[in-house]
Amino acid sequence: MASEAVAVLLLVFLSGSTFGIKLEGNGYTDVLIAINPVVPENPLLIERIKEMMSNASSVLFTATEDKFYFEEITILVPPNWSQGDYGRTKTETYEKAKIIINEENRAYGDQPYTLQYGQCGSESRYIHLTTKFILDDELIKLYGPRGKVLVHEWAHLRWGVYDEFDDGQPFYKGAHSDIQATRCSLEIDGKIVNRINHTNCTHIDPNNKIYTQDCVFLADSEQWENTASLMSYPSLHTVTRFCSNKTHNSEAPNAQNRMCDNRDVMDVIFTSSVDAKANVQPLKGPHPAPRFTVMQRGQRVVCLVLDVSGSMRGSRILQQQQAASLFLTTIVEDNSYVGIVTFTKDAKTLKPLTVIHGEESRTQLVRYLPSEANGGTDICKGLKKGFEELRKDNGNTMGDEIILLTDGESELNCSSEVKESGAIVNTIALGPSANKELKMLSEISGGKYFYASENLDQTELVNVFASLTTTNGDLTHQTILLDSSGMKGKGILNGTVSVDHTVGNKTTFLVLHESQSPEDIEIKSPSGQIYDFIDFQHSSISKMHSLVIQGTAETGDWTYTIKNTLSDQYVTITITSCAVSDAIPPVTVKAHMSQQSIDGSKPMLVYAEVNQKGVPVILADVMATLKSDSGDQYQLQLLDNGAGADAFRNDGIYSRYFTTSKKGRYNLKVKVQRKDKGKNNGQVRLKRHSVAPYVPGYVIKGKVVMNPPKPPVSEDDLQADVGSFTRTAIGESFSVSLPPGVPPPNFPPNKITDLNAEIEEDKVMLTWTAPGEDMDQGTADSYEIRVSMDLEALRASFSGAHLMNTSDIRPLKAGSTEEYSFLSSYIINAEPETVMFFAVRSCDKDSLMSDMSNVAKATKIVPFVPTTTTPMISQYPSPNLKRSSGSNVVAVVVSVIGTAAVIIAVLVVTRMRLNRPGNTPNFTETQISTSFL
């Protein structure tokens, strides 16, 4: 019934999603913790997880001023655990977990971290904890109590805030010229000591006049009172809060200030995060203890529910048959149970649940795939028949799976049955007329939604079925899509696919065609071995030709050539492979949008995660193709440059804004290629962020007590060269809808997030990555650069700061590196240094302005000439850091501003175009102008 569907859609709309973490009242529910199958079964691990989450709930409650706590938590144990009495899962899967328990990560060791790469306030992907972190109490010394560390990571995960410490820049010059440790808040007292001999540190860098890397800040183990912040020092037992507007250190050069416009953590949580609109009030009285459920997922049980109505006749039924054949022969995992149901106005079972055990069982299932279509459409009849078939293994459908494919528009009056089934329903809409409410069925059941066009040369439907893998966290047994391409018409289809050393088992080349077989197919290995037409297995019914390389495929570039000069038809090729061994994790790619639906009022973001078991793979060419149900196609090169849509440079996350606001359903395909061009290219490298801070030691009653050194993570070990490789990933489909009568919006240039200022002798150099005309697309029209000697004044009123003359600057194309330098002469009376704060905005041709950039700070150091009786270190404060006096800050600001009555700057603008990574930049023009501020 239509009312039923509307009610369920309203539920989805109001909750944002019916799956994932929920905030119900003050308590978080549906918090899913998954244990990787490499972890040995250990009942103590379960108890320690419960203990950690219970403690974290109390920490969270205090830190958020009695507003949030953990209410319901599910622990998903691996399918190979057998000693416990574990419940059966419903829709919980490993890939949906927000907290992962795994063995140590090569990039992070046992250090807890969060995979975070969204904008400030955006939810992150997952928290990664190791079994050693949970079981070994010695690590508490290095990172702090587990419950507090978990809350630190939860703030990354749920609220999109960032770290308030910075290992790369541990010290900085404060507002009144003293050296400060990068921390929040400044109320955290401590001592700066030499890392080696633990005495007061006296090593000052002559270039920036701050402490060198030989120095380290150690916090006092006992602070004066409960203070902030958990994003800086969760290890201190007196640190129980997040930074607020009263305690926030907006000057510290940390990720929180850079990513969140110098805002405090509490402000982000309650005004910008996913929980901001909940308007949660403090809970009266103590919070309840968390409730835990321990569950286990069994073997995969899936039923294909396939549309064979009249509208599926011709090319559509053939597409369905070919794509489902790929799923049955190559994708679905061994030991899974698979059934086949078809539907028109009625439904029937073509093949009952059959266990996948060897090639014969797969071939037998393929024989039952439908090849004819006729009659009307009743999607719910097909779903109900699918549920009936799923019940035959154990009497219920909990945790089972349906793959529903249809091109029809029949009424969906079975939403409640889908939701109550406990089964995961993945839906595939084939062609532009397929029911748009299919997405709702996936949302309420925890399934995935895909749209595929009926263009036969695009491999869209085949790609969708290739992506329908399921994993318990062990990627070595999962089929990986390397590449797919196609053509329509007479001609020759050729190309190259790179097989790297992390894959090679069960490598399969699948050639599909529409009518007549191609005249010839040739596959050539890197060593020159030829596989031709007679080496392929043929199916005249499904019009498929498949070649499985025996053993392990050679590493290197494989080429394919398909000759089709006699028949005007589509021809496609799809290449898949599996991990080379259980011991070597494969390079994988995950693609997704920042949202699954949007009204066009703001741009979406496209993401691709490229890694090898969590270790980032960088310097790859990543191309996203987005195609709408009206046939419009857009291609975006995704970047890992730490600018625009991309949060961090070289972290293996490739990103770009998608600014098109044309109404419709869209599918997403990402192709990743890496050509090995030398020792430093195509390597797995390290980029750490969003981690639990390691504690080098404490000051206990004035005495320095050092912790054991952090277990080393060798940078050299992370240079594992993955060589040339090819990967293809399919993301869930998404939709863009516009309110009636509202034209698509124009977007301003994206905010500049990597503005940097440096002093080079008498020249100040500003660098940033160029934004675009529309976010990070195209070329902006102009820049507005302002400078102030008061950070808070600049943040409060960008337009009130001194304006630099940028009339001669012509912005470069989005993604290019801009360099802007000027020589300056200041009339400064008695001040030993000048501190300048810079910010930039860009403007497009329609006069739309970007947000103000991050604030960059530059300090002009006046050389100090020591006398024979004054040691150089006397110019700098004691390495014992205590609370700063607010009146001192004001006095310094007034003094600096008062002495800087006139600023005359000779501007030298240097342009540098950013080429592909690894290339030498091309310098273009140099312009000189004079600016009077």
C-alpha positions, 0 to 999 in steps of 0.5 A, spaced: 500 500 500 502 506 498 501 509 505 505 504 508 511 506 503 510 513 505 510 512 512 517 508 511 520 513 507 518 518 512 522 514 517 528 514 513 528 521 512 527 523 519 532 519 522 537 520 516 538 512 515 535 506 518 542 503 519 548 505 523 549 509 529 543 512 532 542 517 538 535 516 541 534 521 547 541 521 550 544 514 548 547 511 542 544 505 540 546 500 534 554 501 536 557 495 532 564 493 534 567 487 529 573 483 530 577 481 524 577 473 523 585 473 524 584 475 531 584 468 535 578 466 539 579 469 546 573 470 551 577 475 555 577 480 549 570 480 549 570 482 557 575 487 556 571 490 550 565 491 555 569 494 560 572 499 555 565 501 552 562 502 559 568 506 562 568 510 555 560 511 556 562 515 563 567 519 560 563 521 554 557 523 559 562 527 563 565 530 557 559 532 554 556 535 560 551 529 561 548 529 554 551 523 551 552 516 553 553 509 550 546 505 551 546 499 546 552 496 543 553 489 539 560 485 538 560 481 532 565 476 533 568 472 527 565 466 523 571 461 525 570 462 533 566 456 536 567 456 543 562 461 545 554 462 545 553 467 540 547 470 537 545 470 530 546 476 526 540 480 522 543 485 518 550 486 522 556 485 517 563 487 518 563 492 513 558 496 517 562 496 523 564 503 526 569 500 531 574 494 528 578 490 533 584 487 528 591 485 529 596 491 528 596 496 522 603 496 519 602 504 518 600 505 526 602 499 530 598 498 536 596 506 536 589 507 536 586 511 530 580 513 526 580 513 518 577 520 518 578 524 511 571 528 511 570 535 512 569 538 519 563 536 523 562 530 518 562 523 520 568 518 519 569 511 517 571 507 523 575 506 529 581 501 529 583 498 535 588 492 536 587 486 540 594 488 544 591 495 546 585 492 549 589 486 552 596 489 554 595 494 560 602 496 559 599 500 553 595 504 558 602 508 560 603 510 552 596 512 551 592 513 557 586 509 560 582 505 554 575 508 556 578 515 555 582 513 548 576 511 546 572 517 547 578 521 543 577 516 537 569 517 538 570 524 537 573 523 530 568 518 528 562 521 530 563 529 530 568 530 525 573 534 530 580 533 529 587 532 534 589 538 538 596 536 538 601 535 533 607 531 532 610 534 526 609 541 529 610 540 537 612 547 539 610 554 536 611 562 538 605 564 542 601 570 542 606 574 547 612 571 543 613 565 548 614 558 546 608 554 547 607 546 546 602 545 541 596 543 546 589 545 548 588 548 553 594 552 555 592 551 562 595 544 561 602 545 565 608 541 564 616 542 562 620 542 556 626 537 556 631 534 552 629 527 549 636 524 551 638 526 558 631 529 560 634 536 563 631 542 561 631 543 553 636 549 551 636 547 543 633 553 539 632 553 532 636 559 529 631 559 523 624 560 527 627 561 534 623 555 537 625 548 540 628 543 536 626 536 535 630 534 540 626 537 545 619 534 548 613 537 552 611 533 558 605 534 562 605 534 569 601 528 572 597 532 577 594 538 574 591 544 578 584 542 576 579 538 571 581 541 565 581 540 557 582 537 552 581 530 551 583 531 544 590 533 546 591 529 553 586 524 554 592 520 558 591 525 564 586 523 569 584 530 571 583 532 563 575 530 563 573 535 558 573 537 551 575 544 549 570 550 549 570 557 547 573 558 554 579 554 554 580 553 547 587 555 544 586 557 537 593 559 536 596 552 536 598 549 529 594 543 530 589 539 525 583 542 529 584 549 528 586 548 521 580 544 519 575 547 523 576 554 522 580 555 529 573 553 532 573 549 539 571 542 539 564 543 543 562 548 538 563 543 532 559 538 536 553 542 538 553 546 532 556 542 526 556 535 527 550 530 526 548 530 533 547 538 532 540 538 531 538 533 536 537 539 541 539 534 547 538 536 554 542 534 560 540 528 563 537 528 570 541 523 574 546 518 572 546 515 565 544 507 565 550 502 563 551 500 556 547 493 554 551 488 550 549 483 545 555 478 542 553 476 535 556 471 530 554 471 522 554 465 519 555 462 512 552 467 506 545 465 504 543 469 498 537 469 493 537 472 486 530 475 485 530 476 478 525 480 473 522 476 467 516 481 466 515 483 458 519 489 459 525 485 460 525 482 453 531 483 448 537 486 451 535 487 458 534 479 459 541 478 456 544 483 460 541 480 467 543 473 465 550 475 463 551 479 470 548 474 474 553 469 471 559 473 473 556 473 480 555 465 480 561 463 477 566 468 480 564 473 485 559 469 490 564 466 496 565 458 496 560 455 501 555 460 500 548 458 499 544 461 493 537 460 490 534 463 484 527 466 484 523 469 478 517 474 478 512 477 473 505 478 476 507 472 480 513 468 482 516 462 482 523 458 484 527 456 479 533 453 483 532 452 491 538 454 495 544 450 493 551 450 496 557 453 492 562 447 493 566 447 486 565 449 479 560 444 478 555 447 483 556 454 480 555 451 473 549 448 475 546 454 478 548 458 471 544 453 467 537 455 471 538 463 470 532 465 466 533 467 458 526 469 456 521 474 459 514 475 458 508 478 462 506 483 468 510 486 474 509 485 481 516 486 485 513 484 492 511 477 489 518 476 488 520 478 494 515 474 498 518 468 494 525 470 495 523 470 503 520 463 502 526 460 499 531 463 504 527 460 510 528 453 507 535 453 510 533 454 518 526 457 518 527 464 518 530 470 514 535 473 519 541 475 516 540 472 509 540 476 503 536 478 497 539 481 490 533 484 487 533 486 480 528 489 476 526 494 471 519 495 473 514 500 476 510 496 480 507 498 487 511 496 493 506 495 498 511 490 502 516 495 506 514 492 513 515 485 511 522 487 508 524 491 514 521 485 519 524 480 515 531 481 518 534 480 511 539 484 507 535 487 501 540 489 495 536 492 490 538 494 482 534 498 478 535 497 471 533 502 466 530 509 467 523 506 468 525 502 474 521 504 481 525 509 484 522 507 491 527 501 490 532 505 494 528 505 500 527 498 500 535 497 501 535 503 506 530 500 511 534 493 510 541 495 511 542 493 503 545 497 497 542 500 492 544 501 485 542 504 478 544 501 472 543 504 465 541 499 459 547 501 455 550 494 453 557 497 452 558 500 459 558 494 463 554 497 468 550 491 470 556 487 470 560 491 475 554 492 480 554 484 480 561 484 481 561 489 487 556 484 491 561 481 495 561 480 502 567 480 507 568 478 514 574 482 514 579 477 510 580 480 504 584 475 501 578 470 499 574 476 496 574 477 488 577 483 486 575 487 480 581 489 476 578 492 470 572 493 465 571 496 458 566 496 452 565 498 445 559 499 441 559 497 433 564 494 429 571 495 431 577 492 435 577 493 443 584 493 446 587 495 452 592 493 458 591 491 465 596 491 470 596 485 475 600 486 481 604 482 486 598 482 491 593 479 486 594 473 481 589 467 483 583 465 479 585 471 474 579 471 469 578 474 463 570 475 461 568 477 454 561 478 453 557 480 446 550 481 444 549 477 438 555 474 434 561 472 437 567 476 435 572 473 430 578 473 435 580 474 442 587 475 444 590 475 451 597 476 452 601 475 458 607 480 460 612 474 458 609 474 451 604 468 452 598 468 447 591 466 449 587 466 443 579 464 442 580 457 443 583 457 450 576 461 452 570 457 454 564 459 450 556 459 452 552 461 446 546 462 450 549 467 455 553 469 449 559 469 454 567 467 453 571 466 459 578 465 460 581 463 467 588 463 468 591 457 471 595 458 477 598 465 479 597 470 473 604 473 472 605 480 475 606 485 470 602 488 464 597 484 460 594 486 454 587 484 450 585 485 443 578 483 441 576 483 434 569 485 432 569 487 425 563 483 422 557 485 427 554 491 429 554 490 436 556 491 443 562 487 446 565 488 453 571 485 457 571 484 465 577 482 468 577 479 476 582 476 480 583 474 487 589 475 492 596 471 491 596 468 498 593 468 505 599 472 507 599 478 502 593 482 503 591 485 496 590 492 494 583 494 495 579 500 493 572 503 496 568 508 492 563 512 495 559 519 495 559 523 502 551 522 501 546 518 498 541 523 496 541 531 496 537 536 494 542 540 490 543 546 495 550 544 496 555 540 492 557 532 494 564 529 495 566 523 491 571 519 495 576 513 493 580 509 499 586 506 496 590 502 501 593 495 502 590 492 509 589 499 511 596 502 509 595 508 504 597 507 497 599 514 494 601 517 487 595 513 483 591 516 478 584 515 480 578 517 475 571 517 477 565 516 472 558 519 474 552 517 470 545 519 470 539 516 468 538 521 463 545 519 460 549 525 462 556 523 464 561 526 468 568 525 469 572 527 475 580 526 477 580 525 484 586 528 488 590 526 494 593 533 495 590 535 501 586 541 498 579 543 496 575 536 497 581 532 500 582 533 507 590 530 508 595 530 503 598 523 501 593 519 506 591 514 500 584 518 500 582 521 493 577 526 493 573 531 489 567 535 489 561 533 485 558 540 483 552 538 478 545 539 481 541 536 475 536 532 477 536 524 477 539 518 479 546 517 478 551 511 478 559 511 480 565 508 478 572 509 480 578 506 476 585 506 479 591 505 475 598 506 478 604 505 473 611 503 476 616 508 474 621 508 479 623 506 486 619 512 489 613 511 485 607 506 486 609 505 493 605 504 500 607 510 504 605 513 511 600 519 513 598 518 520 593 523 523 586 522 527 590 518 532 591 517 540 596 521 542 602 517 545 605 520 551 613 520 552 612 521 559 610 525 565 613 530 570 611 527 577 612 532 583 617 535 579 621 529 577 621 527 569 619 520 569 619 517 561 615 512 559 617 506 555 619 508 547 613 508 543 614 501 539 617 503 532 613 503 526 619 503 520 618 508 515 622 504 510 618 498 512 612 502 509 615 503 502 613 496 500 612 497 493 606 495 490 608 496 483 603 497 477 596 495 478 589 496 476 583 496 480 575 498 479 570 500 484 563 501 484 560 505 489 552 505 491 548 509 487 545 516 489 540 521 487 539 529 486 533 532 487 531 539 486 525 543 489 520 544 484 521 551 480 528 552 483 534 552 478 540 549 480 545 553 484 551 556 482 557 554 487 562 559 489 570 557 489 572 552 495 575 554 501 582 554 501 585 549 507 592 549 506 594 556 506 601 557 508 606 563 510 613 562 511 619 568 512 625 567 507 630 572 509 626 579 508 621 576 504 614 573 506 612 567 502 604 565 501 603 558 498 596 555 497 592 550 492 588 554 487 581 553 488 576 553 482 570 557 479 565 552 482 568 549 488 574 545 485 572 545 478 575 550 473 578 557 475 577 562 480 576 569 478 580 573 483 583 573 490 582 577 496 588 577 501 588 580 508 593 581 513 592 582 521 597 582 527 591 580 531 588 573 530 582 574 533 580 580 529 582 577 523 577 571 524 572 575 527 572 580 521 576 578 515 573 584 511 576 589 517 583 586 516 588 590 511 587 588 504 593 586 500 593 589 492 592 583 488 589 586 482 595 583 478 594 576 480 590 571 475 588 565 479 591 558 476 587 552 474 584 549 480 589 544 483 595 548 481 600 551 486 599 558 487 605 562 490 605 569 492 611 573 496 612 580 498 618 584 501 616 588 507 619 594 511 616 595 518 617 601 522 617 597 529 620 601 535 622 596 540 619 589 538 624 584 537 619 580 532 613 582 528 607 576 527 603 577 521 596 573 520 594 571 513 587 569 510 585 568 503 578 568 500 577 567 492 571 570 488 568 567 481 566 570 475 559 571 478 562 574 484 560 568 489 565 568 494 569 562 498 569 562 505 575 565 508 581 560 508 585 557 514 589 562 517 597 562 516 602 565 521 608 568 519 613 571 524 619 575 522 625 574 527 629 579 528 636 576 529 639 577 536 646 578 538 648 576 544 653 579 549 659 576 552 655 576 559 648 574 556 647 567 554 643 566 548 638 562 552 636 568 556 632 571 550 627 565 551 622 563 557 623 557 561 621 551 559 617 550 565 610 552 561 605 554 566 598 558 565 598 564 561 596 571 563 590 574 559 592 581 560 599 580 558 596 577 551 592 584 550 598 588 552 602 585 547 597 585 541 596 593 543 603 594 543 604 590 536 599 594 533 601 600 536 608 600 533 605 598 526 602 604 524 605 604 517 606 598 513 609 598 506 610 592 502 613 591 495 609 585 492 613 579 488 608 574 485 611 568 483 606 563 479 607 555 479 603 550 475 602 544 479 603 538 474 602 531 475 606 528 482 613 527 480 614 532 475 618 538 475 613 544 476 613 549 471 614 557 473 611 562 469 611 569 470 613 574 475 609 580 477 611 586 481 607 591 485 606 595 491 601 595 496 600 600 501 596 598 507 
